[in-house]
């Protein structure tokens, strides 16, 4: 199907005092937007949190990893599936990866950069080697290198991508043939309002101190924090996801899994100190055939705290969506919302006009799945 379609996710989430994603000074990341200082959580931080949540609900064979240790992991698999010792397995692993152009890192078994791949892909590469393990181990270095070039290692890494790689993509600057275009784009999360950086002065007492005259702490320190209502946005390009996964069914499953993982995920920076995990106050999903649309412009003017920041942010978001659709003449294929606001703390009518009646989160996911099935499987 020669079709382009995007699924946009708009989330409002209030986080208590926290340091979700720190800068080089150890303080929460920030950005100036609309001329005011805002709390910021980088897209990289939230993508990783989403990937970790995503993987929790997948069988191990479908997991992916981003690591410098592909050579070491491949060697371990060869050792486990053959009668070769660790040294022989490592020699073969290095030889079969060398034709790809993957440069060795400073530590033995490491590559020079992180490589994102699926465990099943690594098992498939191991399968190419296992039946010839004794033959390959008996070759000298030159002959082994030549034999390794005949193995379809690159092809295994170019196909059969796990959902995580298909969603988030893979960039290998030195080896363009291994690149995978990401089907997901994730924006930096921004507070809808102005924030002020605060600092927590903390102490720790030495439990074993027996001296009566020791009144000081065992250690002292500072940690920066802020609290914020964040606007989070991500979009999934269904057409790219279908291409990456090679099929519609897998792409629809990956989209549903991403929707849940993105909504429920949370970066874990300093989480033991702040216990900052919350659930969103609002999740809106919009399916579009034209282009993805980030609605952050709703918060270019910082939200005041007079009526409650989260509730006012929700109204702002709904108004921006309505205005954008009207002015640009674009009618989404589908829009739906799950939120926790009531008539007492927000303008429910505005939310309903923009995204439809309030739904539970499971209902939101089911409705999205039904729309995508009609579009991609019944067209």
C-alpha positions in Angstrom: 0.0 0.0 0.0 1.5 3.3 -1.1 0.2 5.3 1.9 1.6 7.6 4.5 0.0 7.7 7.9 1.1 9.1 11.3 -0.1 8.4 14.8 0.5 11.4 17.1 0.6 11.1 20.8 0.1 14.2 23.0 0.6 13.7 26.8 0.3 16.0 29.7 2.0 14.7 32.8 2.6 16.4 36.2 5.8 15.4 38.0 6.6 16.3 41.6 10.0 17.6 42.7 12.5 15.5 40.6 15.6 15.4 38.6 14.5 13.2 35.7 17.3 14.0 33.2 20.4 15.9 34.4 22.8 18.2 32.6 26.6 18.4 32.8 26.2 20.2 36.2 24.0 17.5 37.6 20.9 19.8 37.5 17.6 19.1 35.7 17.8 20.0 32.0 16.1 23.2 31.0 15.3 25.2 27.9 14.1 28.7 27.1 10.8 28.6 25.3 8.5 31.6 24.8 11.2 33.7 26.5 10.8 31.8 29.8 12.8 29.0 31.5 11.1 25.6 31.2 11.9 22.2 32.6 13.1 19.9 29.8 13.5 16.1 29.5 15.5 15.1 26.5 14.0 12.9 23.8 16.9 10.5 24.3 16.1 10.1 28.0 12.4 9.4 27.3 13.1 7.1 24.4 15.3 5.0 26.5 12.6 4.9 29.3 10.1 3.9 26.6 12.3 1.2 25.3 12.8 -0.3 28.8 9.1 -0.3 29.4 8.4 -1.7 25.9 10.8 -4.6 26.5 9.2 -5.6 29.8 6.3 -7.1 27.9 8.1 -8.9 25.1 9.4 -12.5 25.2 13.3 -12.6 25.5 13.7 -13.7 21.8 12.2 -10.5 20.6 14.4 -8.2 22.8 16.9 -5.8 21.4 20.0 -4.2 22.9 22.2 -1.3 22.2 25.8 -2.1 23.2 29.5 -2.2 22.3 29.6 -5.8 23.2 28.3 -7.4 20.0 31.5 -9.3 19.4 31.6 -10.6 23.0 27.9 -11.6 22.9 28.4 -13.4 19.6 31.5 -15.2 20.9 29.5 -16.4 23.9 26.7 -17.7 21.7 29.2 -19.5 19.5 30.8 -21.1 22.6 27.4 -22.2 24.0 26.3 -23.8 20.7 29.5 -25.5 19.7 32.4 -27.4 21.3 34.8 -24.5 20.7 36.5 -22.9 23.7 36.2 -19.2 24.5 39.4 -18.2 22.7 38.4 -19.9 19.5 34.9 -18.5 19.6 36.2 -15.0 20.1 38.5 -15.4 17.1 35.7 -16.5 14.9 33.3 -13.8 16.1 35.9 -11.1 15.4 36.5 -12.5 11.9 32.8 -12.6 10.9 32.1 -9.1 12.1 35.2 -7.6 10.5 33.9 -7.5 6.9 31.0 -5.3 8.1 33.5 -2.6 8.9 32.6 -2.6 12.6 35.7 -1.1 14.2 37.2 -2.6 17.3 37.0 -0.6 20.6 39.6 0.0 23.2 38.6 -3.0 25.3 38.8 -6.6 24.1 35.4 -7.7 22.7 34.1 -4.1 22.3 33.3 -2.2 19.2 34.2 1.4 18.8 30.5 2.5 19.1 27.2 1.3 20.3 25.3 -1.0 17.9 21.5 -1.6 18.2 20.4 -5.1 17.2 18.0 -7.9 18.1 19.0 -11.0 20.1 17.2 -13.1 17.4 19.5 -11.4 14.7 22.5 -12.5 16.8 21.1 -16.0 17.1 20.7 -16.1 13.3 24.3 -15.1 12.8 25.4 -17.8 15.3 23.4 -20.3 13.2 25.5 -19.4 10.2 28.6 -20.4 12.1 27.5 -23.3 14.3 27.5 -25.9 11.6 31.0 -24.9 10.4 32.5 -24.1 13.7 35.2 -26.8 13.7 36.1 -26.1 10.0 36.4 -22.3 10.6 38.5 -22.7 13.8 41.0 -24.9 11.9 41.7 -22.1 9.3 44.6 -19.7 9.6 43.8 -16.0 10.0 43.8 -15.2 6.3 41.7 -18.2 5.3 39.3 -17.4 8.1 38.8 -13.8 7.0 38.1 -15.0 3.4 35.6 -17.6 4.6 33.9 -15.0 6.8 33.2 -12.9 3.8 31.0 -15.6 2.3 28.8 -15.7 5.4 25.5 -13.7 5.1 26.2 -11.7 8.3 25.3 -8.3 6.9 22.0 -9.7 5.5 21.0 -11.0 9.0 21.5 -7.5 10.5 19.6 -5.9 7.6 16.5 -8.0 8.0 14.3 -9.5 10.7 14.5 -6.4 12.8 13.0 -6.5 16.3 10.2 -4.0 17.1 12.5 -1.8 19.1 15.0 -1.3 16.2 12.1 -0.8 13.7 10.6 1.8 15.9 13.6 3.8 17.1 16.0 3.1 14.1 19.7 2.4 13.9 22.4 4.8 12.9 25.9 3.5 12.0 27.8 6.3 10.5 30.6 4.2 9.1 28.3 1.5 7.6 25.3 3.1 5.9 24.1 -0.4 4.8 23.2 -1.2 8.4 21.1 2.0 9.0 17.4 1.7 9.8 15.3 4.7 9.4 13.4 5.3 12.7 9.6 5.0 12.5 9.2 7.1 15.7 10.1 10.7 16.4 10.1 11.9 20.0 10.2 15.5 21.1 11.9 16.9 24.1 9.4 17.1 26.9 8.8 20.7 28.0 7.0 22.2 31.0 3.9 24.1 30.0 4.8 26.8 32.5 7.8 28.7 33.8 10.0 26.8 36.3 12.6 27.7 38.9 15.6 25.5 39.7 15.7 24.5 43.3 18.5 22.8 45.3 18.1 20.1 48.0 20.7 20.2 50.7 20.9 16.7 52.2 22.9 14.9 54.9 23.6 11.3 55.7 24.2 10.1 59.3 26.9 7.5 60.1 25.0 4.8 61.8 28.1 3.3 63.4 29.4 6.5 64.9 29.9 6.0 68.7 31.5 9.3 69.6 29.2 11.5 71.8 31.0 14.7 70.6 30.4 13.8 66.9 27.4 15.8 65.9 28.1 16.3 62.2 26.8 14.3 59.4 28.7 11.4 57.7 28.3 13.2 54.4 26.5 16.2 52.9 25.5 17.0 49.4 23.3 19.0 47.0 21.0 17.9 44.3 19.1 20.2 41.9 15.4 19.6 41.2 12.3 21.2 39.9 8.6 20.2 39.5 6.6 20.6 36.4 3.6 19.7 34.3 5.2 18.4 31.1 3.9 18.4 27.5 5.2 15.2 25.8 4.9 14.4 22.2 5.8 11.5 19.9 4.7 10.4 16.4 4.8 7.0 14.7 5.1 6.8 10.9 3.0 3.7 10.1 4.3 3.5 6.6 7.9 3.4 7.8 7.1 0.9 10.5 5.5 -1.4 8.0 8.6 -1.2 5.8 11.0 -1.8 8.7 9.1 -4.8 10.0 8.1 -6.2 6.6 4.4 -6.7 7.4 1.3 -4.9 8.6 0.4 -7.2 11.5 3.8 -6.7 13.2 3.6 -2.9 12.6 0.1 -2.7 14.2 1.3 -4.7 17.2 4.4 -2.5 17.5 2.3 0.7 17.4 0.0 -0.6 20.2 2.9 -1.6 22.3 4.6 1.7 21.8 1.5 3.6 22.7 1.3 1.9 26.1 5.0 2.0 26.7 5.3 5.7 25.9 2.4 6.6 28.1 3.5 4.6 31.1 7.3 5.1 30.9 9.3 7.4 33.1 13.0 8.3 33.2 14.6 7.1 36.4 17.1 9.8 37.2 17.4 10.2 41.0 14.2 8.1 41.4 15.2 6.7 44.7 15.5 10.2 46.1 12.3 11.6 44.7 9.9 8.7 43.9 8.6 10.8 41.1 6.8 8.2 39.0 3.3 9.4 38.1 0.7 8.6 35.4 -0.3 11.2 32.7 -3.3 13.5 33.4 -4.1 13.4 29.6 -3.2 11.2 26.7 -4.6 12.2 23.3 -4.0 10.2 20.1 -4.5 11.6 16.7 -4.2 9.7 13.4 -3.3 11.8 10.4 -2.8 11.2 6.7 -1.1 14.5 6.0 1.8 15.1 8.4 2.7 14.8 12.1 1.8 18.0 14.1 3.5 18.9 17.4 1.1 21.1 19.4 3.8 22.7 21.7 2.8 26.1 20.4 -0.1 25.9 22.8 2.4 26.6 25.5 4.5 29.3 23.9 2.8 31.6 26.4 3.5 30.0 29.8 0.4 28.6 31.6 -0.4 30.6 34.8 -1.2 28.7 38.0 -4.4 30.5 38.9 -6.8 27.7 37.9 -4.4 24.8 38.2 -1.6 24.3 35.7 -2.6 20.8 34.4 -6.2 21.6 33.8 -5.4 24.9 32.1 -2.7 23.1 30.0 -5.4 20.6 28.9 -7.7 23.4 27.7 -4.8 25.1 25.9 -3.9 21.9 24.1 -7.5 21.3 23.0 -7.8 24.9 21.8 -4.6 24.7 19.8 -5.7 21.4 18.2 -9.1 22.8 17.2 -7.5 26.0 15.8 -4.8 24.1 13.9 -7.3 21.8 12.2 -9.6 24.7 11.3 -6.9 27.1 10.0 -5.0 24.5 8.0 -8.1 22.7 6.7 -6.9 19.3 8.0 -9.3 16.7 9.3 -7.6 13.9 11.2 -8.6 10.3 10.5 -9.1 9.7 14.2 -8.8 11.6 17.5 -9.4 10.3 21.0 -8.5 11.2 24.5 -8.1 9.7 28.0 -7.9 12.2 30.8 -8.5 12.6 34.6 -10.1 16.1 34.5 -13.6 16.8 35.8 -16.0 19.7 35.4 -14.7 21.1 38.7 -11.1 21.4 37.6 -11.2 21.9 33.8 -13.2 22.7 30.7 -14.4 19.3 29.8 -16.5 20.6 26.9 -13.4 22.0 25.2 -11.6 18.6 25.5 -14.7 16.8 24.2 -15.0 19.2 21.2 -11.3 18.6 20.3 -10.8 14.9 20.9 -14.2 13.3 21.6 -15.7 11.8 24.8 -13.3 10.8 27.6 -12.2 7.2 27.4 -10.3 4.8 29.7 -6.8 4.1 28.5 -7.7 0.5 27.4 -10.6 1.9 25.4 -8.2 4.4 23.8 -5.8 1.7 22.7 -8.6 -0.5 21.4 -10.1 2.4 19.4 -6.7 3.2 17.9 -6.1 -0.5 17.0 -9.5 -0.7 15.3 -8.9 2.4 13.2 -5.5 1.2 12.1 -6.8 -2.2 11.2 -9.5 -0.7 9.0 -6.9 1.5 7.3 -4.1 -1.1 6.7 -5.8 -4.5 6.6 -9.2 -3.9 5.1 -8.5 -1.2 2.5 
